[in-house]
């Protein structure tokens, strides 16, 4: 039955789901990359679709920006709709010189200034990390597509305009980009025993002050969605 934030009926979400922050990006992914995509929820304008890719049923659901918003949808997708594999497909700001606008960032771990992971588990120092097999499948898919990508740690910030921790310190810690949801996704997935990963497109090169437009953020990030879908297909084949 529907949840407080998702109006889909039981069975209308697939076991695998892509998670863009922007609900309009979810619509673009569904229309451009999925076969037979059907709108299954639109509560508060947060769009969710289910279709198929490479013969596998797949959903795509917007989550909004930040851990507080995204964790609501991730919790309900896993706990109430039985979603087992989730891949965040979002944008990020690069903070290393060799990471360029529109490159892919495949997340290997996520530091954060958010209290949410600590509050979920009740102790300090928790290190949110993605599912290794899903992440490896994303790397392999990006290699097959001959895309420019970087694998490494990101910093999940509660603040879009300026992190609490100075960028210089985040750089020194080895983080390659700043974003707003990955640490929360990995923490919720760990708590609910789901599998999660994240692949991001660089929408902002913070050091060089280069930025994608809002329309480009909505429409032009399909490469990472294809990579995520290919990874889900490969992971399903490996598990069967």
Secondary structure, 3 states (H helix, E strand, C coil): CCCCCCCCCCCCCCCEEEECCCHHHHHHHHHHHCEEEEEEECHHHCCEEEEEECCEEEEEECCCCCHHHHHHHHHHHHHHHCCCEEEEEEEEEECCCCCCCCCEEEEEEEEECCCHHHHHHCCCCCCECCCHHHHHHHHHHHHHCCCCEEEEEEEECCCCCCCCCCHHHHHHCCCCEEECCHHHHHHHHHHHCCEEEEEEEEEEECCCCEECCHHHHHHCCHHHHHHHHHHHHHHHHHHC
